[in-house]
Every structure is written in structure tokens, then in C-alpha cells.
Amino acid sequence: MRLVVVSYSLQPGRFISPARFQSVHVIQDAPWAFELFFLFSLLLLLEFVLPGSVRLASMTPHPFWIPVILLSVQYGTGGGLAAALTAIGISWVIGWPDQAGGEDFYDYARRIWGQPMLWLGASIILGGLRSQHLYTLDVLRNELADAD
């Protein structure tokens, strides 16, 4: 898997100009890919092992929260978004719950898309915080290396 990340340095009170872009990093592999595959494989195995009336979608909280939160807080926005999008894709493949008889379209859409939108939001917020921590750690490591 190949990801391209563009990073820039901006000091307080300065405008972003093209000259301020430090570098374009090409990441050869995504370190979260194995964990993503392992966690969702485990959850899919659980889905097929459970008896017929019990499904992952009927559990509260939804088990897909586990990889979304874990990958977001460990790897940042990239890992979290990959987990959230994988969770949405797997939910679509497994099948959405059927629409109830007295349920109109908007109630059904809210019920179906409520969790996936929360997965995306949580991965962006938690992943963004972690990405900021990783960036700050990288800056401090570079400053320490320059001080030596």
C-alpha cells in the first residue's frame, strides 16, 4: 500500500506560501494495514459463528467501534479513516438491517447511517489529535537532534 503525505511548516503569524512546503513523503507501507485486516477478520469470523438471530449490527455498542478507536488513537487519522471506511464497507457487504414496516425513509436512513457517520467523525477527531501528537513528537525529536 502506498500513501503520499504532504507536510508543511508554518510559524505563528506567517502565511502559507509554496516555498514553506518542506517535503513530500512517500510512505511505502501502512503500518496499520495488518492490524486492520486482523481485527476485521476476527469480527467477521465472529459474525459467521454467532447464531442466526444474533448479528454484529444488533450489538450495542457496535463491535466495529473497537478497530476504529484503536487504529485512530494508535496511528492517527490515516489508520482511523481506513478503519472507519472498512467498517462501512463491511457493513454494506454483510447487509444493512431491513426497513421496519412503519418506518419512513428518513428514520431508516438515520438508523442505517448513524453509526457509520459516528465512525467517520470519531476517526477524524481522535485521529487528528493523535496525528498532532505524532507531529509534535517529530518536531521535538528534530530539535533535540539539532541541539546535539
Buried (B, 14 or more C-beta within 10 A) or exposed (E): EEEEEEEEEEEEEEEEEEEEEEEEEEEEEBEBBEBBEEBBEEBBEEBEEEEEEEEBBEEEEBBBBBBBBBBBBBBBBBBBBBBBBBBBEBBEEEEEEEBEEEEEEEEBEEBBEEBBEBBBEBBBEBBBBBBEEEEEEEEEEEEEEEEE
